[in-house]
Amino acid sequence: MIGRAQKCRYCPAMIVWLKTPLGRSMPVDAETVGYGDWVYSPARGHRSHWATCQNPPRRRKR
Ligand SMILES: [Zn+2]
């Protein structure tokens, strides 16, 4: 667990916000993020939290 980790808004999991190469913020499972990681990279083992979130927000119809 690293200091930047915070609790997911939607479930008890700990996440870290990383930047994607496109400059967007991405919630990543904290256990897959290392100290020096700032950019989301599946090749480094990062796992998007949206893939594992236990209670993700539902999409609303507009
Ligand atoms: Zn979650």
PDB file of the backbone (N, CA, C, O) and the ligand in Angstrom, with CONECT records:
HET     ZN  A 101       1
ATOM      1  N   MET A   1       0.850  -1.205   0.000  1.00  0.00           N
ATOM      2  CA  MET A   1       0.000   0.000   0.000  1.00  0.00           C
ATOM      3  C   MET A   1       0.884   1.253   0.000  1.00  0.00           C
ATOM      4  O   MET A   1       1.826   1.344   0.788  1.00  0.00           O
ATOM      5  N   ILE A   2       0.599   2.174  -0.839  1.00  0.00           N
ATOM      6  CA  ILE A   2       1.394   3.400  -0.907  1.00  0.00           C
ATOM      7  C   ILE A   2       0.595   4.584  -0.393  1.00  0.00           C
ATOM      8  O   ILE A   2      -0.632   4.538  -0.312  1.00  0.00           O
ATOM      9  N   GLY A   3       1.305   5.636  -0.051  1.00  0.00           N
ATOM     10  CA  GLY A   3       0.676   6.767   0.618  1.00  0.00           C
ATOM     11  C   GLY A   3      -0.368   7.485  -0.205  1.00  0.00           C
ATOM     12  O   GLY A   3      -1.260   8.132   0.344  1.00  0.00           O
ATOM     13  N   ARG A   4      -0.266   7.377  -1.499  1.00  0.00           N
ATOM     14  CA  ARG A   4      -1.205   8.096  -2.356  1.00  0.00           C
ATOM     15  C   ARG A   4      -2.545   7.391  -2.453  1.00  0.00           C
ATOM     16  O   ARG A   4      -3.493   7.936  -3.019  1.00  0.00           O
ATOM     17  N   ALA A   5      -2.635   6.176  -1.904  1.00  0.00           N
ATOM     18  CA  ALA A   5      -3.858   5.401  -2.054  1.00  0.00           C
ATOM     19  C   ALA A   5      -5.007   6.057  -1.298  1.00  0.00           C
ATOM     20  O   ALA A   5      -4.805   6.680  -0.256  1.00  0.00           O
ATOM     21  N   GLN A   6      -6.186   5.910  -1.826  1.00  0.00           N
ATOM     22  CA  GLN A   6      -7.390   6.407  -1.160  1.00  0.00           C
ATOM     23  C   GLN A   6      -8.519   5.435  -1.405  1.00  0.00           C
ATOM     24  O   GLN A   6      -8.468   4.617  -2.323  1.00  0.00           O
ATOM     25  N   LYS A   7      -9.544   5.534  -0.567  1.00  0.00           N
ATOM     26  CA  LYS A   7     -10.639   4.595  -0.706  1.00  0.00           C
ATOM     27  C   LYS A   7     -11.514   4.955  -1.895  1.00  0.00           C
ATOM     28  O   LYS A   7     -11.789   6.124  -2.167  1.00  0.00           O
ATOM     29  N   CYS A   8     -11.935   3.923  -2.585  1.00  0.00           N
ATOM     30  CA  CYS A   8     -12.861   4.114  -3.700  1.00  0.00           C
ATOM     31  C   CYS A   8     -14.147   4.744  -3.184  1.00  0.00           C
ATOM     32  O   CYS A   8     -14.590   4.448  -2.074  1.00  0.00           O
ATOM     33  N   ARG A   9     -14.746   5.618  -3.999  1.00  0.00           N
ATOM     34  CA  ARG A   9     -16.009   6.251  -3.593  1.00  0.00           C
ATOM     35  C   ARG A   9     -17.148   5.244  -3.518  1.00  0.00           C
ATOM     36  O   ARG A   9     -18.135   5.463  -2.816  1.00  0.00           O
ATOM     37  N   TYR A  10     -17.007   4.146  -4.240  1.00  0.00           N
ATOM     38  CA  TYR A  10     -18.149   3.262  -4.439  1.00  0.00           C
ATOM     39  C   TYR A  10     -18.016   1.911  -3.751  1.00  0.00           C
ATOM     40  O   TYR A  10     -18.998   1.177  -3.641  1.00  0.00           O
ATOM     41  N   CYS A  11     -16.816   1.570  -3.286  1.00  0.00           N
ATOM     42  CA  CYS A  11     -16.626   0.288  -2.618  1.00  0.00           C
ATOM     43  C   CYS A  11     -15.459   0.426  -1.653  1.00  0.00           C
ATOM     44  O   CYS A  11     -14.776   1.450  -1.676  1.00  0.00           O
ATOM     45  N   PRO A  12     -15.207  -0.562  -0.807  1.00  0.00           N
ATOM     46  CA  PRO A  12     -14.167  -0.438   0.230  1.00  0.00           C
ATOM     47  C   PRO A  12     -12.742  -0.546  -0.296  1.00  0.00           C
ATOM     48  O   PRO A  12     -11.799  -0.420   0.485  1.00  0.00           O
ATOM     49  N   ALA A  13     -12.558  -0.773  -1.577  1.00  0.00           N
ATOM     50  CA  ALA A  13     -11.212  -0.991  -2.108  1.00  0.00           C
ATOM     51  C   ALA A  13     -10.365   0.279  -2.050  1.00  0.00           C
ATOM     52  O   ALA A  13     -10.887   1.394  -2.051  1.00  0.00           O
ATOM     53  N   MET A  14      -9.041   0.083  -1.999  1.00  0.00           N
ATOM     54  CA  MET A  14      -8.117   1.200  -2.044  1.00  0.00           C
ATOM     55  C   MET A  14      -7.633   1.376  -3.479  1.00  0.00           C
ATOM     56  O   MET A  14      -7.289   0.408  -4.156  1.00  0.00           O
ATOM     57  N   ILE A  15      -7.613   2.624  -3.927  1.00  0.00           N
ATOM     58  CA  ILE A  15      -7.228   2.915  -5.302  1.00  0.00           C
ATOM     59  C   ILE A  15      -6.195   4.028  -5.334  1.00  0.00           C
ATOM     60  O   ILE A  15      -6.019   4.760  -4.361  1.00  0.00           O
ATOM     61  N   VAL A  16      -5.524   4.142  -6.454  1.00  0.00           N
ATOM     62  CA  VAL A  16      -4.614   5.253  -6.706  1.00  0.00           C
ATOM     63  C   VAL A  16      -4.994   5.850  -8.054  1.00  0.00           C
ATOM     64  O   VAL A  16      -5.225   5.133  -9.028  1.00  0.00           O
ATOM     65  N   TRP A  17      -5.054   7.177  -8.089  1.00  0.00           N
ATOM     66  CA  TRP A  17      -5.375   7.832  -9.356  1.00  0.00           C
ATOM     67  C   TRP A  17      -4.098   7.995 -10.177  1.00  0.00           C
ATOM     68  O   TRP A  17      -3.141   8.629  -9.731  1.00  0.00           O
ATOM     69  N   LEU A  18      -4.091   7.420 -11.377  1.00  0.00           N
ATOM     70  CA  LEU A  18      -2.971   7.593 -12.291  1.00  0.00           C
ATOM     71  C   LEU A  18      -3.444   8.331 -13.528  1.00  0.00           C
ATOM     72  O   LEU A  18      -4.640   8.392 -13.817  1.00  0.00           O
ATOM     73  N   LYS A  19      -2.493   8.888 -14.249  1.00  0.00           N
ATOM     74  CA  LYS A  19      -2.818   9.538 -15.512  1.00  0.00           C
ATOM     75  C   LYS A  19      -2.686   8.532 -16.647  1.00  0.00           C
ATOM     76  O   LYS A  19      -1.773   7.706 -16.659  1.00  0.00           O
ATOM     77  N   THR A  20      -3.604   8.614 -17.593  1.00  0.00           N
ATOM     78  CA  THR A  20      -3.432   7.820 -18.801  1.00  0.00           C
ATOM     79  C   THR A  20      -2.524   8.590 -19.748  1.00  0.00           C
ATOM     80  O   THR A  20      -2.305   9.787 -19.562  1.00  0.00           O
ATOM     81  N   PRO A  21      -1.992   7.911 -20.764  1.00  0.00           N
ATOM     82  CA  PRO A  21      -1.180   8.640 -21.749  1.00  0.00           C
ATOM     83  C   PRO A  21      -1.947   9.777 -22.426  1.00  0.00           C
ATOM     84  O   PRO A  21      -1.338  10.675 -23.007  1.00  0.00           O
ATOM     85  N   LEU A  22      -3.263   9.743 -22.353  1.00  0.00           N
ATOM     86  CA  LEU A  22      -4.070  10.802 -22.957  1.00  0.00           C
ATOM     87  C   LEU A  22      -4.329  11.939 -21.979  1.00  0.00           C
ATOM     88  O   LEU A  22      -4.999  12.914 -22.321  1.00  0.00           O
ATOM     89  N   GLY A  23      -3.789  11.817 -20.734  1.00  0.00           N
ATOM     90  CA  GLY A  23      -3.918  12.902 -19.785  1.00  0.00           C
ATOM     91  C   GLY A  23      -5.156  12.843 -18.911  1.00  0.00           C
ATOM     92  O   GLY A  23      -5.430  13.776 -18.157  1.00  0.00           O
ATOM     93  N   ARG A  24      -5.903  11.759 -19.007  1.00  0.00           N
ATOM     94  CA  ARG A  24      -7.090  11.622 -18.167  1.00  0.00           C
ATOM     95  C   ARG A  24      -6.722  10.896 -16.879  1.00  0.00           C
ATOM     96  O   ARG A  24      -5.719  10.184 -16.833  1.00  0.00           O
ATOM     97  N   SER A  25      -7.520  11.070 -15.843  1.00  0.00           N
ATOM     98  CA  SER A  25      -7.281  10.383 -14.581  1.00  0.00           C
ATOM     99  C   SER A  25      -7.977   9.037 -14.585  1.00  0.00           C
ATOM    100  O   SER A  25      -9.102   8.900 -15.067  1.00  0.00           O
ATOM    101  N   MET A  26      -7.281   8.035 -14.033  1.00  0.00           N
ATOM    102  CA  MET A  26      -7.789   6.666 -14.043  1.00  0.00           C
ATOM    103  C   MET A  26      -7.629   6.068 -12.655  1.00  0.00           C
ATOM    104  O   MET A  26      -6.526   6.084 -12.108  1.00  0.00           O
ATOM    105  N   PRO A  27      -8.700   5.538 -12.069  1.00  0.00           N
ATOM    106  CA  PRO A  27      -8.560   4.847 -10.786  1.00  0.00           C
ATOM    107  C   PRO A  27      -7.985   3.451 -10.999  1.00  0.00           C
ATOM    108  O   PRO A  27      -8.495   2.671 -11.803  1.00  0.00           O
ATOM    109  N   VAL A  28      -6.922   3.151 -10.269  1.00  0.00           N
ATOM    110  CA  VAL A  28      -6.212   1.881 -10.439  1.00  0.00           C
ATOM    111  C   VAL A  28      -6.160   1.186  -9.083  1.00  0.00           C
ATOM    112  O   VAL A  28      -5.981   1.846  -8.059  1.00  0.00           O
ATOM    113  N   ASP A  29      -6.311  -0.113  -9.062  1.00  0.00           N
ATOM    114  CA  ASP A  29      -6.205  -0.857  -7.801  1.00  0.00           C
ATOM    115  C   ASP A  29      -4.863  -0.563  -7.148  1.00  0.00           C
ATOM    116  O   ASP A  29      -3.813  -0.743  -7.766  1.00  0.00           O
ATOM    117  N   ALA A  30      -4.898  -0.109  -5.896  1.00  0.00           N
ATOM    118  CA  ALA A  30      -3.679   0.344  -5.224  1.00  0.00           C
ATOM    119  C   ALA A  30      -2.638  -0.759  -5.142  1.00  0.00           C
ATOM    120  O   ALA A  30      -1.438  -0.485  -5.182  1.00  0.00           O
ATOM    121  N   GLU A  31      -3.083  -1.995  -5.027  1.00  0.00           N
ATOM    122  CA  GLU A  31      -2.117  -3.085  -4.860  1.00  0.00           C
ATOM    123  C   GLU A  31      -1.294  -3.319  -6.120  1.00  0.00           C
ATOM    124  O   GLU A  31      -0.286  -4.025  -6.078  1.00  0.00           O
ATOM    125  N   THR A  32      -1.710  -2.737  -7.234  1.00  0.00           N
ATOM    126  CA  THR A  32      -0.955  -2.940  -8.478  1.00  0.00           C
ATOM    127  C   THR A  32      -0.079  -1.731  -8.812  1.00  0.00           C
ATOM    128  O   THR A  32       0.597  -1.721  -9.840  1.00  0.00           O
ATOM    129  N   VAL A  33      -0.090  -0.717  -7.950  1.00  0.00           N
ATOM    130  CA  VAL A  33       0.640   0.519  -8.241  1.00  0.00           C
ATOM    131  C   VAL A  33       1.893   0.615  -7.380  1.00  0.00           C
ATOM    132  O   VAL A  33       1.827   0.406  -6.169  1.00  0.00           O
ATOM    133  N   GLY A  34       3.026   0.928  -7.985  1.00  0.00           N
ATOM    134  CA  GLY A  34       4.274   1.089  -7.255  1.00  0.00           C
ATOM    135  C   GLY A  34       4.519   2.544  -6.897  1.00  0.00           C
ATOM    136  O   GLY A  34       3.788   3.432  -7.336  1.00  0.00           O
ATOM    137  N   TYR A  35       5.547   2.784  -6.099  1.00  0.00           N
ATOM    138  CA  TYR A  35       5.820   4.138  -5.602  1.00  0.00           C
ATOM    139  C   TYR A  35       6.074   5.132  -6.727  1.00  0.00           C
ATOM    140  O   TYR A  35       5.632   6.278  -6.652  1.00  0.00           O
ATOM    141  N   GLY A  36       6.774   4.710  -7.757  1.00  0.00           N
ATOM    142  CA  GLY A  36       7.154   5.655  -8.795  1.00  0.00           C
ATOM    143  C   GLY A  36       6.185   5.733  -9.949  1.00  0.00           C
ATOM    144  O   GLY A  36       6.473   6.365 -10.965  1.00  0.00           O
ATOM    145  N   ASP A  37       5.034   5.094  -9.800  1.00  0.00           N
ATOM    146  CA  ASP A  37       4.102   5.021 -10.921  1.00  0.00           C
ATOM    147  C   ASP A  37       3.158   6.217 -10.928  1.00  0.00           C
ATOM    148  O   ASP A  37       2.467   6.479  -9.943  1.00  0.00           O
ATOM    149  N   TRP A  38       3.133   6.923 -12.020  1.00  0.00           N
ATOM    150  CA  TRP A  38       2.215   8.060 -12.166  1.00  0.00           C
ATOM    151  C   TRP A  38       1.364   7.948 -13.423  1.00  0.00           C
ATOM    152  O   TRP A  38       0.327   8.600 -13.539  1.00  0.00           O
ATOM    153  N   VAL A  39       1.804   7.122 -14.359  1.00  0.00           N
ATOM    154  CA  VAL A  39       1.078   6.959 -15.618  1.00  0.00           C
ATOM    155  C   VAL A  39       0.531   5.536 -15.689  1.00  0.00           C
ATOM    156  O   VAL A  39       1.243   4.566 -15.430  1.00  0.00           O
ATOM    157  N   TYR A  40      -0.736   5.434 -16.041  1.00  0.00           N
ATOM    158  CA  TYR A  40      -1.379   4.126 -16.145  1.00  0.00           C
ATOM    159  C   TYR A  40      -0.756   3.316 -17.268  1.00  0.00           C
ATOM    160  O   TYR A  40      -0.670   3.774 -18.407  1.00  0.00           O
ATOM    161  N   SER A  41      -0.320   2.098 -16.933  1.00  0.00           N
ATOM    162  CA  SER A  41       0.334   1.248 -17.915  1.00  0.00           C
ATOM    163  C   SER A  41       0.051  -0.211 -17.608  1.00  0.00           C
ATOM    164  O   SER A  41       0.668  -0.783 -16.710  1.00  0.00           O
ATOM    165  N   PRO A  42      -0.879  -0.826 -18.344  1.00  0.00           N
ATOM    166  CA  PRO A  42      -1.174  -2.245 -18.092  1.00  0.00           C
ATOM    167  C   PRO A  42       0.071  -3.118 -18.219  1.00  0.00           C
ATOM    168  O   PRO A  42       0.158  -4.173 -17.591  1.00  0.00           O
ATOM    169  N   ALA A  43       1.024  -2.686 -19.021  1.00  0.00           N
ATOM    170  CA  ALA A  43       2.251  -3.460 -19.185  1.00  0.00           C
ATOM    171  C   ALA A  43       3.050  -3.526 -17.885  1.00  0.00           C
ATOM    172  O   ALA A  43       3.847  -4.443 -17.690  1.00  0.00           O
ATOM    173  N   ARG A  44       2.838  -2.560 -17.002  1.00  0.00           N
ATOM    174  CA  ARG A  44       3.520  -2.567 -15.699  1.00  0.00           C
ATOM    175  C   ARG A  44       2.698  -3.281 -14.634  1.00  0.00           C
ATOM    176  O   ARG A  44       3.085  -3.325 -13.467  1.00  0.00           O
ATOM    177  N   GLY A  45       1.580  -3.833 -15.036  1.00  0.00           N
ATOM    178  CA  GLY A  45       0.773  -4.599 -14.094  1.00  0.00           C
ATOM    179  C   GLY A  45      -0.368  -3.827 -13.497  1.00  0.00           C
ATOM    180  O   GLY A  45      -1.088  -4.361 -12.652  1.00  0.00           O
ATOM    181  N   HIS A  46      -0.565  -2.588 -13.901  1.00  0.00           N
ATOM    182  CA  HIS A  46      -1.675  -1.809 -13.360  1.00  0.00           C
ATOM    183  C   HIS A  46      -3.005  -2.422 -13.793  1.00  0.00           C
ATOM    184  O   HIS A  46      -3.156  -2.912 -14.912  1.00  0.00           O
ATOM    185  N   ARG A  47      -3.953  -2.376 -12.872  1.00  0.00           N
ATOM    186  CA  ARG A  47      -5.273  -2.920 -13.176  1.00  0.00           C
ATOM    187  C   ARG A  47      -6.304  -1.839 -12.918  1.00  0.00           C
ATOM    188  O   ARG A  47      -6.428  -1.341 -11.799  1.00  0.00           O
ATOM    189  N   SER A  48      -7.035  -1.483 -13.948  1.00  0.00           N
ATOM    190  CA  SER A  48      -8.071  -0.470 -13.799  1.00  0.00           C
ATOM    191  C   SER A  48      -9.053  -0.885 -12.722  1.00  0.00           C
ATOM    192  O   SER A  48      -9.522  -2.023 -12.703  1.00  0.00           O
ATOM    193  N   HIS A  49      -9.365   0.044 -11.821  1.00  0.00           N
ATOM    194  CA  HIS A  49     -10.294  -0.323 -10.746  1.00  0.00           C
ATOM    195  C   HIS A  49     -11.697  -0.557 -11.277  1.00  0.00           C
ATOM    196  O   HIS A  49     -12.478  -1.277 -10.655  1.00  0.00           O
ATOM    197  N   TRP A  50     -12.031   0.035 -12.413  1.00  0.00           N
ATOM    198  CA  TRP A  50     -13.380  -0.184 -12.939  1.00  0.00           C
ATOM    199  C   TRP A  50     -13.609  -1.640 -13.301  1.00  0.00           C
ATOM    200  O   TRP A  50     -14.748  -2.093 -13.410  1.00  0.00           O
ATOM    201  N   ALA A  51     -12.504  -2.379 -13.488  1.00  0.00           N
ATOM    202  CA  ALA A  51     -12.655  -3.800 -13.819  1.00  0.00           C
ATOM    203  C   ALA A  51     -12.957  -4.626 -12.581  1.00  0.00           C
ATOM    204  O   ALA A  51     -13.477  -5.738 -12.685  1.00  0.00           O
ATOM    205  N   THR A  52     -12.631  -4.084 -11.396  1.00  0.00           N
ATOM    206  CA  THR A  52     -12.766  -4.882 -10.180  1.00  0.00           C
ATOM    207  C   THR A  52     -13.682  -4.244  -9.148  1.00  0.00           C
ATOM    208  O   THR A  52     -13.956  -4.846  -8.110  1.00  0.00           O
ATOM    209  N   CYS A  53     -14.160  -3.032  -9.418  1.00  0.00           N
ATOM    210  CA  CYS A  53     -14.988  -2.340  -8.436  1.00  0.00           C
ATOM    211  C   CYS A  53     -16.204  -3.194  -8.081  1.00  0.00           C
ATOM    212  O   CYS A  53     -16.869  -3.756  -8.951  1.00  0.00           O
ATOM    213  N   GLN A  54     -16.472  -3.275  -6.782  1.00  0.00           N
ATOM    214  CA  GLN A  54     -17.580  -4.126  -6.330  1.00  0.00           C
ATOM    215  C   GLN A  54     -18.924  -3.421  -6.445  1.00  0.00           C
ATOM    216  O   GLN A  54     -19.971  -4.066  -6.403  1.00  0.00           O
ATOM    217  N   ASN A  55     -18.899  -2.108  -6.588  1.00  0.00           N
ATOM    218  CA  ASN A  55     -20.149  -1.348  -6.613  1.00  0.00           C
ATOM    219  C   ASN A  55     -20.006  -0.128  -7.516  1.00  0.00           C
ATOM    220  O   ASN A  55     -20.136   1.008  -7.060  1.00  0.00           O
ATOM    221  N   PRO A  56     -19.740  -0.367  -8.796  1.00  0.00           N
ATOM    222  CA  PRO A  56     -19.498   0.770  -9.686  1.00  0.00           C
ATOM    223  C   PRO A  56     -20.756   1.591  -9.905  1.00  0.00           C
ATOM    224  O   PRO A  56     -21.866   1.065  -9.817  1.00  0.00           O
ATOM    225  N   PRO A  57     -20.591   2.875 -10.190  1.00  0.00           N
ATOM    226  CA  PRO A  57     -21.764   3.728 -10.429  1.00  0.00           C
ATOM    227  C   PRO A  57     -22.508   3.262 -11.675  1.00  0.00           C
ATOM    228  O   PRO A  57     -21.912   2.867 -12.677  1.00  0.00           O
ATOM    229  N   ARG A  58     -23.810   3.325 -11.575  1.00  0.00           N
ATOM    230  CA  ARG A  58     -24.613   2.929 -12.740  1.00  0.00           C
ATOM    231  C   ARG A  58     -24.698   4.100 -13.700  1.00  0.00           C
ATOM    232  O   ARG A  58     -24.744   5.264 -13.301  1.00  0.00           O
ATOM    233  N   ARG A  59     -24.715   3.761 -14.951  1.00  0.00           N
ATOM    234  CA  ARG A  59     -24.886   4.808 -15.956  1.00  0.00           C
ATOM    235  C   ARG A  59     -26.343   5.231 -15.982  1.00  0.00           C
ATOM    236  O   ARG A  59     -27.258   4.408 -15.991  1.00  0.00           O
ATOM    237  N   ARG A  60     -26.526   6.539 -15.994  1.00  0.00           N
ATOM    238  CA  ARG A  60     -27.887   7.047 -16.017  1.00  0.00           C
ATOM    239  C   ARG A  60     -28.288   7.372 -17.444  1.00  0.00           C
ATOM    240  O   ARG A  60     -27.479   7.821 -18.256  1.00  0.00           O
ATOM    241  N   LYS A  61     -29.549   7.134 -17.721  1.00  0.00           N
ATOM    242  CA  LYS A  61     -30.056   7.539 -19.028  1.00  0.00           C
ATOM    243  C   LYS A  61     -30.207   9.052 -19.061  1.00  0.00           C
ATOM    244  O   LYS A  61     -30.618   9.672 -18.080  1.00  0.00           O
ATOM    245  N   ARG A  62     -29.881   9.613 -20.161  1.00  0.00           N
ATOM    246  CA  ARG A  62     -30.019  11.057 -20.277  1.00  0.00           C
ATOM    247  C   ARG A  62     -31.149  11.409 -21.242  1.00  0.00           C
ATOM    248  O   ARG A  62     -31.420  12.588 -21.472  1.00  0.00           O
TER     249      ARG A  62
HETATM  250 ZN    ZN A 101     -14.652   0.624  -6.233  1.00  0.00          ZN2+
END
